[in-house]
Amino acid sequence: MSTPKGMKCIPRTLTTGDKILIYSNADQIVLQVRRQIPSEEELLEPSFKIAVALSPAEAVTIASDLLNAALPQLAALRVMREVNMRSDSP
């Protein structure tokens, strides 16, 4: 799919292969989620594409929610990494 005229697209491919696309211009923000499963890999697994328009306030709130969800996981990974580094050193 091409980027709509006058909009900027920020594509992100997740580790699962799914895609998050953020379309924006001076007037709107659209968040699109895509999941494409080739039918030869999994016939019953659904593919989908969904998009939602966000206000600037909604976009900031979602960004904040994602950061708040990620921070404890990143902190735990950091602790595990530090423990592993200590156990690897003589």
N, C-alpha and C positions, 0 to 999 in steps of 0.2 A: 504494500500500500504506500502511496506517496504521501508526503506531508501536505496537509491542506494549505492552499495559497495564503501567504501572509503570516503563517505560523512557524514557530521554531519547534523542532522535535529533539528531545533528549531521550535516546533509547538506552535501556539497561537490559542486559541479558542475565538472568539469574543462574545460579549453579545448576538448577533443575532443567535449564533450557527454556523456561518460560520467559516472557518478555514483559517489561513495564515500560511504557512510553508516556512521556509528559509532553503534551503539546501546549504551546502558549503564545500569546501575543499581548498587546497592550490592554485588550478587553476581556480575555478569558483564559482559563487554565482548564485543560482536560487531561485526566488521568486514564490511561487505557491499560488493561491487563489482557495479555494474550497467552493462550496455552494451545499449542499445536502438537497433536499426537498423530503421527502417521498411522493410517489404518493397518498397514502391513505389520506394524509393531504390536499394536493392541487394538483390536477391532472394537471392543466395547468401551474403551476409555474415551471420554468426551473431549473434544477440542472446543474452545470457546474464545470469544473476544468480547469484552465489555468495556464501556467507557462511561465516565461520570464527569460532569462539569463541576468545578470547584470554585468557590469564591476565594479571594486571597486569604481571608480569615480561616476558612476550612483547610486550605492548603498548609498554612502555618500550623494549625492544630494537629493535623495528621503528621506533619514532619516532626513536631514535638513528641507526639505519641510514639512514633517509630524510634526516635532517639531514646526515650525513656524505657522502651522495651529492650533496646539493644544494649544499653549501658551495663546492666547487671550481667548480661551474658559475656560482654567484652571484659569486664572486670574478672569474672570467673576464669576466662581463658588466660588472662594475664597471670593470675595466681597459679594456675596449672603449669604454665610455661616456666614461671620462676621456680616452682617446686621441681620440675623436671630438670632445669638447669643446675640446681643445687645437687640433685641426686646423681647427675652425670659427672660432676666435678669430683676430683679425688680428695 
